[in-house]
Structure formats: C-alpha cells, structure tokens
Amino acid sequence: MKCPLCGFEYNEEEAIKACVGCPMSKGKCKLQRCPNCGYETPIEPNLIKFIKKLGRKVKNED
C-alpha cells in the first residue's frame, strides 16, 4: 500500500501495528493508518484486491 499523503509504502501488518494505540482498533474500524505520518485511509475491499491480483496475472502472462 502507498500512503496518499506522504507516499510511504507499507503492508497490512505495518498498518495494523500503527493502529494498536487507537481504541477503535478493537472494533470494526474500516480505516488503515500510515505508520509514517498517521494519515488514515479506508481499507481496500477484498473484491478490489482480487481484481488487482487478476490484472497482474493477466499482465504477466502477456
């Protein structure tokens, strides 16, 4: 993932670790936090992740 504010690239595990201190992280918060600047963005839906993964496979087969 890439933060739209600072451009820092991170993975889901790093985003989860950045949310540890937040009281909303225990519930069903639908945001992920950049470990670099703290900017929060919506979590990418699994359907979008799947479509992107398919696109990469098709691109690599060409």
Gaussian input, Z-matrix of N, CA and C with variables (Angstrom, degrees):
# hf/3-21g

backbone

0 1
 N
 C     1     B1
 C     2     B2     1     A1
 N     3     B3     2     A2     1     D1
 C     4     B4     3     A3     2     D2
 C     5     B5     4     A4     3     D3
 N     6     B6     5     A5     4     D4
 C     7     B7     6     A6     5     D5
 C     8     B8     7     A7     6     D6
 N     9     B9     8     A8     7     D7
 C    10    B10     9     A9     8     D8
 C    11    B11    10    A10     9     D9
 N    12    B12    11    A11    10    D10
 C    13    B13    12    A12    11    D11
 C    14    B14    13    A13    12    D12
 N    15    B15    14    A14    13    D13
 C    16    B16    15    A15    14    D14
 C    17    B17    16    A16    15    D15
 N    18    B18    17    A17    16    D16
 C    19    B19    18    A18    17    D17
 C    20    B20    19    A19    18    D18
 N    21    B21    20    A20    19    D19
 C    22    B22    21    A21    20    D20
 C    23    B23    22    A22    21    D21
 N    24    B24    23    A23    22    D22
 C    25    B25    24    A24    23    D23
 C    26    B26    25    A25    24    D24
 N    27    B27    26    A26    25    D25
 C    28    B28    27    A27    26    D26
 C    29    B29    28    A28    27    D27
 N    30    B30    29    A29    28    D28
 C    31    B31    30    A30    29    D29
 C    32    B32    31    A31    30    D30
 N    33    B33    32    A32    31    D31
 C    34    B34    33    A33    32    D32
 C    35    B35    34    A34    33    D33
 N    36    B36    35    A35    34    D34
 C    37    B37    36    A36    35    D35
 C    38    B38    37    A37    36    D36
 N    39    B39    38    A38    37    D37
 C    40    B40    39    A39    38    D38
 C    41    B41    40    A40    39    D39
 N    42    B42    41    A41    40    D40
 C    43    B43    42    A42    41    D41
 C    44    B44    43    A43    42    D42
 N    45    B45    44    A44    43    D43
 C    46    B46    45    A45    44    D44
 C    47    B47    46    A46    45    D45
 N    48    B48    47    A47    46    D46
 C    49    B49    48    A48    47    D47
 C    50    B50    49    A49    48    D48
 N    51    B51    50    A50    49    D49
 C    52    B52    51    A51    50    D50
 C    53    B53    52    A52    51    D51
 N    54    B54    53    A53    52    D52
 C    55    B55    54    A54    53    D53
 C    56    B56    55    A55    54    D54
 N    57    B57    56    A56    55    D55
 C    58    B58    57    A57    56    D56
 C    59    B59    58    A58    57    D57
 N    60    B60    59    A59    58    D58
 C    61    B61    60    A60    59    D59
 C    62    B62    61    A61    60    D60
 N    63    B63    62    A62    61    D61
 C    64    B64    63    A63    62    D62
 C    65    B65    64    A64    63    D63
 N    66    B66    65    A65    64    D64
 C    67    B67    66    A66    65    D65
 C    68    B68    67    A67    66    D66
 N    69    B69    68    A68    67    D67
 C    70    B70    69    A69    68    D68
 C    71    B71    70    A70    69    D69
 N    72    B72    71    A71    70    D70
 C    73    B73    72    A72    71    D71
 C    74    B74    73    A73    72    D72
 N    75    B75    74    A74    73    D73
 C    76    B76    75    A75    74    D74
 C    77    B77    76    A76    75    D75
 N    78    B78    77    A77    76    D76
 C    79    B79    78    A78    77    D77
 C    80    B80    79    A79    78    D78
 N    81    B81    80    A80    79    D79
 C    82    B82    81    A81    80    D80
 C    83    B83    82    A82    81    D81
 N    84    B84    83    A83    82    D82
 C    85    B85    84    A84    83    D83
 C    86    B86    85    A85    84    D84
 N    87    B87    86    A86    85    D85
 C    88    B88    87    A87    86    D86
 C    89    B89    88    A88    87    D87
 N    90    B90    89    A89    88    D88
 C    91    B91    90    A90    89    D89
 C    92    B92    91    A91    90    D90
 N    93    B93    92    A92    91    D91
 C    94    B94    93    A93    92    D92
 C    95    B95    94    A94    93    D93
 N    96    B96    95    A95    94    D94
 C    97    B97    96    A96    95    D95
 C    98    B98    97    A97    96    D96
 N    99    B99    98    A98    97    D97
 C   100   B100    99    A99    98    D98
 C   101   B101   100   A100    99    D99
 N   102   B102   101   A101   100   D100
 C   103   B103   102   A102   101   D101
 C   104   B104   103   A103   102   D102
 N   105   B105   104   A104   103   D103
 C   106   B106   105   A105   104   D104
 C   107   B107   106   A106   105   D105
 N   108   B108   107   A107   106   D106
 C   109   B109   108   A108   107   D107
 C   110   B110   109   A109   108   D108
 N   111   B111   110   A110   109   D109
 C   112   B112   111   A111   110   D110
 C   113   B113   112   A112   111   D111
 N   114   B114   113   A113   112   D112
 C   115   B115   114   A114   113   D113
 C   116   B116   115   A115   114   D114
 N   117   B117   116   A116   115   D115
 C   118   B118   117   A117   116   D116
 C   119   B119   118   A118   117   D117
 N   120   B120   119   A119   118   D118
 C   121   B121   120   A120   119   D119
 C   122   B122   121   A121   120   D120
 N   123   B123   122   A122   121   D121
 C   124   B124   123   A123   122   D122
 C   125   B125   124   A124   123   D123
 N   126   B126   125   A125   124   D124
 C   127   B127   126   A126   125   D125
 C   128   B128   127   A127   126   D126
 N   129   B129   128   A128   127   D127
 C   130   B130   129   A129   128   D128
 C   131   B131   130   A130   129   D129
 N   132   B132   131   A131   130   D130
 C   133   B133   132   A132   131   D131
 C   134   B134   133   A133   132   D132
 N   135   B135   134   A134   133   D133
 C   136   B136   135   A135   134   D134
 C   137   B137   136   A136   135   D135
 N   138   B138   137   A137   136   D136
 C   139   B139   138   A138   137   D137
 C   140   B140   139   A139   138   D138
 N   141   B141   140   A140   139   D139
 C   142   B142   141   A141   140   D140
 C   143   B143   142   A142   141   D141
 N   144   B144   143   A143   142   D142
 C   145   B145   144   A144   143   D143
 C   146   B146   145   A145   144   D144
 N   147   B147   146   A146   145   D145
 C   148   B148   147   A147   146   D146
 C   149   B149   148   A148   147   D147
 N   150   B150   149   A149   148   D148
 C   151   B151   150   A150   149   D149
 C   152   B152   151   A151   150   D150
 N   153   B153   152   A152   151   D151
 C   154   B154   153   A153   152   D152
 C   155   B155   154   A154   153   D153
 N   156   B156   155   A155   154   D154
 C   157   B157   156   A156   155   D155
 C   158   B158   157   A157   156   D156
 N   159   B159   158   A158   157   D157
 C   160   B160   159   A159   158   D158
 C   161   B161   160   A160   159   D159
 N   162   B162   161   A161   160   D160
 C   163   B163   162   A162   161   D161
 C   164   B164   163   A163   162   D162
 N   165   B165   164   A164   163   D163
 C   166   B166   165   A165   164   D164
 C   167   B167   166   A166   165   D165
 N   168   B168   167   A167   166   D166
 C   169   B169   168   A168   167   D167
 C   170   B170   169   A169   168   D168
 N   171   B171   170   A170   169   D169
 C   172   B172   171   A171   170   D170
 C   173   B173   172   A172   171   D171
 N   174   B174   173   A173   172   D172
 C   175   B175   174   A174   173   D173
 C   176   B176   175   A175   174   D174
 N   177   B177   176   A176   175   D175
 C   178   B178   177   A177   176   D176
 C   179   B179   178   A178   177   D177
 N   180   B180   179   A179   178   D178
 C   181   B181   180   A180   179   D179
 C   182   B182   181   A181   180   D180
 N   183   B183   182   A182   181   D181
 C   184   B184   183   A183   182   D182
 C   185   B185   184   A184   183   D183

   B1=1.4379
   B2=1.5223
   B3=1.3019
   B4=1.4620
   B5=1.5295
   B6=1.3122
   B7=1.4617
   B8=1.5282
   B9=1.3389
   B10=1.4641
   B11=1.5316
   B12=1.3276
   B13=1.4611
   B14=1.5359
   B15=1.3345
   B16=1.4705
   B17=1.5286
   B18=1.3432
   B19=1.4605
   B20=1.5225
   B21=1.3219
   B22=1.4641
   B23=1.5263
   B24=1.3311
   B25=1.4635
   B26=1.5230
   B27=1.3316
   B28=1.4582
   B29=1.5224
   B30=1.3437
   B31=1.4606
   B32=1.5270
   B33=1.3283
   B34=1.4634
   B35=1.5234
   B36=1.3307
   B37=1.4636
   B38=1.5271
   B39=1.3214
   B40=1.4659
   B41=1.5280
   B42=1.3278
   B43=1.4645
   B44=1.5259
   B45=1.3307
   B46=1.4669
   B47=1.5256
   B48=1.3260
   B49=1.4701
   B50=1.5241
   B51=1.3255
   B52=1.4696
   B53=1.5209
   B54=1.3302
   B55=1.4685
   B56=1.5287
   B57=1.3191
   B58=1.4620
   B59=1.5285
   B60=1.2972
   B61=1.4577
   B62=1.5196
   B63=1.3015
   B64=1.4650
   B65=1.5285
   B66=1.3445
   B67=1.4666
   B68=1.5335
   B69=1.3088
   B70=1.4673
   B71=1.5304
   B72=1.3258
   B73=1.4670
   B74=1.5234
   B75=1.3062
   B76=1.4663
   B77=1.5242
   B78=1.3130
   B79=1.4599
   B80=1.5062
   B81=1.2956
   B82=1.4585
   B83=1.5179
   B84=1.2977
   B85=1.4551
   B86=1.5221
   B87=1.2993
   B88=1.4624
   B89=1.5294
   B90=1.3342
   B91=1.4629
   B92=1.5197
   B93=1.3104
   B94=1.4629
   B95=1.5175
   B96=1.3181
   B97=1.4648
   B98=1.5245
   B99=1.3193
   B100=1.4618
   B101=1.5271
   B102=1.3429
   B103=1.4637
   B104=1.5264
   B105=1.3165
   B106=1.4599
   B107=1.5289
   B108=1.3330
   B109=1.4689
   B110=1.5320
   B111=1.3464
   B112=1.4580
   B113=1.5185
   B114=1.3279
   B115=1.4652
   B116=1.5267
   B117=1.3328
   B118=1.4547
   B119=1.5184
   B120=1.3293
   B121=1.4607
   B122=1.5241
   B123=1.3338
   B124=1.4676
   B125=1.5307
   B126=1.3183
   B127=1.4615
   B128=1.5206
   B129=1.3238
   B130=1.4581
   B131=1.5321
   B132=1.3386
   B133=1.4688
   B134=1.5301
   B135=1.3366
   B136=1.4635
   B137=1.5209
   B138=1.3266
   B139=1.4627
   B140=1.5237
   B141=1.3141
   B142=1.4676
   B143=1.5303
   B144=1.3352
   B145=1.4687
   B146=1.5284
   B147=1.3379
   B148=1.4624
   B149=1.5267
   B150=1.3228
   B151=1.4650
   B152=1.5281
   B153=1.3227
   B154=1.4676
   B155=1.5252
   B156=1.3328
   B157=1.4611
   B158=1.5268
   B159=1.3345
   B160=1.4654
   B161=1.5179
   B162=1.3157
   B163=1.4604
   B164=1.5191
   B165=1.3314
   B166=1.4709
   B167=1.5222
   B168=1.3463
   B169=1.4654
   B170=1.5179
   B171=1.3297
   B172=1.4620
   B173=1.5243
   B174=1.3136
   B175=1.4684
   B176=1.5303
   B177=1.3262
   B178=1.4653
   B179=1.5246
   B180=1.3350
   B181=1.4609
   B182=1.5200
   B183=1.3141
   B184=1.4763
   B185=1.4835
   A1=108.76
   A2=115.21
   A3=120.28
   A4=108.61
   A5=116.06
   A6=121.34
   A7=109.30
   A8=117.67
   A9=119.69
   A10=113.32
   A11=117.17
   A12=119.89
   A13=112.46
   A14=116.47
   A15=118.92
   A16=113.82
   A17=117.78
   A18=121.18
   A19=114.55
   A20=117.83
   A21=122.15
   A22=109.75
   A23=117.23
   A24=121.47
   A25=109.09
   A26=116.51
   A27=122.24
   A28=109.50
   A29=116.25
   A30=120.40
   A31=110.14
   A32=116.44
   A33=120.63
   A34=112.41
   A35=117.18
   A36=120.20
   A37=111.14
   A38=116.53
   A39=120.63
   A40=110.81
   A41=116.88
   A42=120.67
   A43=110.47
   A44=116.47
   A45=120.72
   A46=110.13
   A47=117.21
   A48=121.16
   A49=111.21
   A50=117.33
   A51=121.06
   A52=111.43
   A53=117.30
   A54=121.76
   A55=113.30
   A56=118.54
   A57=121.82
   A58=113.01
   A59=119.02
   A60=121.76
   A61=115.06
   A62=117.42
   A63=121.41
   A64=110.75
   A65=118.27
   A66=120.03
   A67=112.82
   A68=117.96
   A69=121.27
   A70=111.78
   A71=118.39
   A72=121.10
   A73=112.31
   A74=117.61
   A75=121.48
   A76=111.69
   A77=117.22
   A78=121.34
   A79=112.87
   A80=115.23
   A81=120.54
   A82=110.98
   A83=116.23
   A84=121.19
   A85=108.99
   A86=117.54
   A87=122.25
   A88=111.71
   A89=115.99
   A90=120.54
   A91=110.37
   A92=115.71
   A93=121.65
   A94=107.72
   A95=115.99
   A96=121.12
   A97=110.51
   A98=115.35
   A99=121.10
   A100=108.24
   A101=117.79
   A102=119.45
   A103=113.43
   A104=117.67
   A105=121.76
   A106=112.24
   A107=116.91
   A108=119.82
   A109=114.11
   A110=117.81
   A111=120.60
   A112=114.73
   A113=117.80
   A114=121.46
   A115=109.07
   A116=117.14
   A117=121.73
   A118=111.07
   A119=115.52
   A120=122.32
   A121=108.53
   A122=118.23
   A123=120.43
   A124=111.09
   A125=115.65
   A126=121.23
   A127=108.54
   A128=116.01
   A129=121.51
   A130=109.02
   A131=118.03
   A132=120.53
   A133=111.73
   A134=116.22
   A135=121.37
   A136=112.04
   A137=118.22
   A138=121.22
   A139=110.59
   A140=117.23
   A141=121.17
   A142=110.08
   A143=116.91
   A144=120.34
   A145=110.32
   A146=116.27
   A147=121.63
   A148=110.94
   A149=117.29
   A150=121.51
   A151=110.38
   A152=117.32
   A153=120.64
   A154=110.97
   A155=115.99
   A156=120.81
   A157=110.35
   A158=116.89
   A159=120.96
   A160=110.69
   A161=116.41
   A162=121.14
   A163=111.99
   A164=116.43
   A165=120.24
   A166=110.98
   A167=116.85
   A168=120.36
   A169=110.68
   A170=116.94
   A171=121.39
   A172=109.92
   A173=116.75
   A174=121.41
   A175=110.90
   A176=117.05
   A177=121.38
   A178=112.29
   A179=117.61
   A180=121.15
   A181=111.78
   A182=117.71
   A183=120.99
   A184=112.95
   D1=153.48
   D2=178.78
   D3=-127.95
   D4=129.64
   D5=179.84
   D6=-68.91
   D7=127.29
   D8=179.12
   D9=-71.47
   D10=-16.47
   D11=-178.71
   D12=-89.35
   D13=-52.14
   D14=-174.94
   D15=-107.08
   D16=-12.22
   D17=178.55
   D18=83.78
   D19=3.44
   D20=179.69
   D21=-68.02
   D22=135.32
   D23=178.33
   D24=-99.45
   D25=132.92
   D26=-177.88
   D27=-148.78
   D28=168.08
   D29=178.49
   D30=-109.54
   D31=177.94
   D32=-176.02
   D33=-62.61
   D34=-38.00
   D35=-179.46
   D36=-61.75
   D37=-41.03
   D38=178.86
   D39=-66.50
   D40=-37.31
   D41=178.78
   D42=-66.23
   D43=-39.26
   D44=178.73
   D45=-65.21
   D46=-43.04
   D47=178.80
   D48=-62.50
   D49=-33.42
   D50=-179.80
   D51=-69.11
   D52=-20.95
   D53=-177.58
   D54=-94.18
   D55=0.43
   D56=-174.08
   D57=-55.32
   D58=-41.05
   D59=-177.06
   D60=-78.46
   D61=-9.22
   D62=-176.64
   D63=-84.10
   D64=131.56
   D65=178.80
   D66=-66.39
   D67=-22.19
   D68=179.35
   D69=-76.30
   D70=-16.16
   D71=-176.79
   D72=-67.68
   D73=-18.19
   D74=179.50
   D75=-78.89
   D76=-23.04
   D77=-177.19
   D78=-96.42
   D79=-138.68
   D80=-177.25
   D81=-111.32
   D82=50.70
   D83=177.89
   D84=-65.90
   D85=135.43
   D86=-177.66
   D87=-105.26
   D88=26.76
   D89=179.94
   D90=-119.36
   D91=153.28
   D92=172.16
   D93=-121.05
   D94=145.97
   D95=-174.97
   D96=-111.48
   D97=134.22
   D98=175.92
   D99=-69.04
   D100=126.08
   D101=179.32
   D102=-68.62
   D103=-16.17
   D104=-178.30
   D105=-85.70
   D106=-51.96
   D107=-174.14
   D108=-115.27
   D109=-11.58
   D110=178.81
   D111=85.83
   D112=2.12
   D113=179.71
   D114=-66.44
   D115=134.95
   D116=-178.35
   D117=-104.22
   D118=134.80
   D119=178.07
   D120=-130.37
   D121=156.08
   D122=177.47
   D123=-63.04
   D124=146.22
   D125=176.86
   D126=-70.77
   D127=136.75
   D128=-179.84
   D129=-70.66
   D130=125.67
   D131=179.50
   D132=-61.67
   D133=150.22
   D134=-179.39
   D135=-59.74
   D136=-33.56
   D137=178.83
   D138=-62.15
   D139=-42.45
   D140=179.14
   D141=-65.89
   D142=-41.50
   D143=177.47
   D144=-59.59
   D145=-42.84
   D146=-179.96
   D147=-62.63
   D148=-44.86
   D149=-179.62
   D150=-63.56
   D151=-42.05
   D152=177.93
   D153=-62.77
   D154=-40.86
   D155=179.54
   D156=-63.59
   D157=-42.15
   D158=176.98
   D159=-61.93
   D160=-42.42
   D161=179.41
   D162=-60.49
   D163=-39.98
   D164=178.42
   D165=-66.87
   D166=-39.00
   D167=178.98
   D168=-64.13
   D169=-45.98
   D170=-179.57
   D171=-63.16
   D172=-42.04
   D173=-179.74
   D174=-63.40
   D175=-39.70
   D176=-179.40
   D177=-71.77
   D178=-26.21
   D179=179.69
   D180=-76.44
   D181=-22.88
   D182=-178.16
   D183=-74.91

